[in-house]
Amino acid sequence: EKEIPEIYYNTSGFLGIFNFNNKKVNKTVELLGILDSTKGIKYLTDVWTNEKIEVSDNKIFLNAMPAYSSKLFQINFN
């Protein structure tokens, strides 16, 4: 929808999420709109911090994402 996407998925199982705003934001990412299927996704792992983000109702929630920041996740299936 935007010239530069805020969410990027590649078929190797990685999901990049970007905050291009000049302030902190809370983001809700609907995975079913990005992936062909969310069946079997248990959680996402932050590539840089190893933090696990639980998937709830095919969504992930990112609280207080810093201004001009990004997150890179690996998708973990059951």
N, C-alpha and C positions, 0 to 999 in steps of 0.2 A: 504494500500500500504506500510505502514511502520510497523516496529515491535511494536512500541508504537504509537497508533493513536493520531493525533493532534485534531481530532474532534470526539466527542462521543455523541450519541443520545440514550436516553432510551424511552421506550413507555409510560412513565408517563408524557411526554411532556417537558423534560428538555434536553438542548443541552449544552455540555461542549466544550470549545475551548481552546487549549493550545498553548503556544509559548515556545518551548524547545530551542530556539536559545539564544545566549549570547548577542543579540542586539534587539533593538526595531524593530518590523515588522508591515507592513500593511497587513491585511488579508481580502480576499474576500471569502466568504463562499457561495457556491451554494447549497441552501437548497433542491432543487429537487433531487440532487444526494444522499441526506441523508435520506429524508423522502419519504414515498410512494406517498404522495400527499401534495402539498403546498396550495391547494384550501382552502380559508378561513383564511389563516394566515395574520393577520393584522400587528403585530409587535412582537418583543421579549423583555422581561423585564429582565434586569440584576438582579439576585437574591440578590446580595449584596448591590447594589447602587440604585435600582429601576429605573435606566435609561432605557428609552424605545428606542429600535433600530428599525427603520422602515425597512420593507422588500420592496425591489425594484427589480422588474423582477426576483423574486424568489431568491434574493441574499441579503446578509447583508455585510456591509463594516465596518471593525474595523481598525481605524487609530492609528498608534503608540502604538501598543500593547507592553508593557514593556517586557524586557528580562525575561525569566523563569517565565512567569505569566500564569494565566488562567482566563477565564470568564465562568460563569454559567448563562444560560438564561432559562427562562420559556417561552414556546411558547404560544402566545395568539391568539386565533381564533376569528373571527367575532362573 
